Amino acid sequence: MTHRIYATAVSSVYPLYVTKAERKGRTRAEVDEIILWLTGFSPEQLQGHLDQGTDFQTFFAQAPMNPARAQITGVVCGVRVEEVADPLMREIRYLDKLIDELAKGKPMAKILRA
């Protein structure tokens, strides 16, 4: 059975990421920077996916993905991201973890594993 998040449009979750960041004094630009860093998409490609209502499964399948994402570790929703067995769910959890770090005030250089 596939998880329902896989068929969920990225554009339906994106505003939640932005709201979470902005509530903590961060910006939409920083959310975009994180998504672009993780996925390898250009700003135009990201906007295209948001405009088209691309689901998470397709979004991550089409993304070149940053190899440095393997450095992302820690717990999100009570689960260690590096131990998530399903590759697609792991990518989604990586994104969740990065947005959490942004909302917690972590510097961008640390979030982007620079």
C-alpha positions as CSV (number, residue, x, y, z in Angstrom):
1,M,0.0,0.0,0.0
2,T,1.4,3.4,-0.9
3,H,1.2,6.3,1.5
4,R,-1.3,9.0,0.6
5,I,1.4,11.7,0.8
6,Y,2.8,10.3,-2.4
7,A,-0.2,11.3,-4.4
8,T,-0.5,14.7,-2.6
9,A,0.3,17.8,-4.6
10,V,3.5,19.5,-3.5
11,S,1.6,22.8,-4.0
12,S,-0.8,21.8,-1.3
13,V,1.9,21.3,1.3
14,Y,4.2,24.1,0.2
15,P,2.1,26.9,1.8
16,L,2.3,25.0,5.1
17,Y,6.1,25.0,4.9
18,V,6.2,28.7,4.2
19,T,3.7,29.4,7.0
20,K,5.8,27.3,9.5
21,A,8.9,29.2,8.5
22,E,7.3,32.7,8.5
23,R,5.8,32.1,12.0
24,K,9.3,31.7,13.2
25,G,10.6,34.8,11.4
26,R,12.1,33.0,8.4
27,T,11.1,33.7,4.8
28,R,9.6,32.0,1.7
29,A,12.9,32.7,-0.1
30,E,14.6,30.5,2.5
31,V,12.0,27.7,2.1
32,D,12.6,27.9,-1.7
33,E,16.4,27.8,-1.2
34,I,16.1,24.6,0.9
35,I,13.8,23.0,-1.7
36,L,16.1,24.0,-4.5
37,W,19.2,22.7,-2.6
38,L,17.6,19.4,-1.8
39,T,16.0,18.7,-5.2
40,G,18.4,20.3,-7.6
41,F,15.6,22.1,-9.4
42,S,15.9,25.6,-10.7
43,P,13.5,28.2,-9.4
44,E,11.6,28.0,-12.6
45,Q,11.3,24.2,-12.4
46,L,10.1,24.5,-8.8
47,Q,7.4,27.1,-9.8
48,G,6.4,24.9,-12.7
49,H,5.8,21.9,-10.3
50,L,3.8,24.1,-7.9
51,D,1.7,25.5,-10.8
52,Q,1.0,22.1,-12.3
53,G,0.1,20.5,-9.0
54,T,2.8,17.8,-9.3
55,D,2.4,15.1,-6.6
56,F,5.3,14.2,-4.3
57,Q,6.0,10.9,-6.1
58,T,6.5,12.6,-9.5
59,F,8.2,15.7,-7.9
60,F,11.0,13.6,-6.3
61,A,11.2,11.1,-9.3
62,Q,12.0,14.1,-11.6
63,A,14.4,15.8,-9.2
64,P,18.2,15.3,-9.8
65,M,18.5,15.4,-5.9
66,N,21.6,16.7,-4.1
67,P,24.0,13.9,-3.1
68,A,24.8,15.9,0.1
69,R,21.3,15.1,1.4
70,A,22.7,11.9,2.9
71,Q,24.2,14.2,5.6
72,I,20.7,15.0,6.9
73,T,20.2,13.1,10.1
74,G,17.9,13.5,13.1
75,V,14.3,12.9,14.1
76,V,11.2,14.2,12.4
77,C,7.7,13.1,13.5
78,G,9.4,10.7,15.9
79,V,11.3,8.9,13.2
80,R,15.0,9.0,12.4
81,V,15.2,10.2,8.8
82,E,18.3,8.3,8.0
83,E,16.5,5.0,9.0
84,V,13.4,5.4,6.8
85,A,13.4,2.4,4.6
86,D,11.2,3.6,1.8
87,P,13.3,5.8,-0.5
88,L,10.5,8.2,-1.4
89,M,9.4,8.6,2.2
90,R,13.0,9.3,3.1
91,E,13.2,12.2,0.6
92,I,9.9,13.6,2.0
93,R,11.3,13.3,5.5
94,Y,14.5,15.0,4.5
95,L,12.5,17.9,3.3
96,D,10.4,18.0,6.5
97,K,13.6,17.9,8.6
98,L,15.2,20.8,6.7
99,I,12.0,22.9,7.1
100,D,12.0,22.0,10.9
101,E,15.6,23.2,11.2
102,L,14.7,26.4,9.4
103,A,11.8,27.0,11.8
104,K,14.0,26.3,14.8
105,G,16.3,29.1,13.7
106,K,19.3,27.1,12.5
107,P,21.6,29.1,10.2
108,M,21.2,28.4,6.4
109,A,24.8,27.3,6.1
110,K,24.2,24.5,8.6
111,I,20.8,23.6,7.1
112,L,22.3,23.3,3.7
113,R,25.2,21.2,5.1
114,A,27.8,23.7,3.9
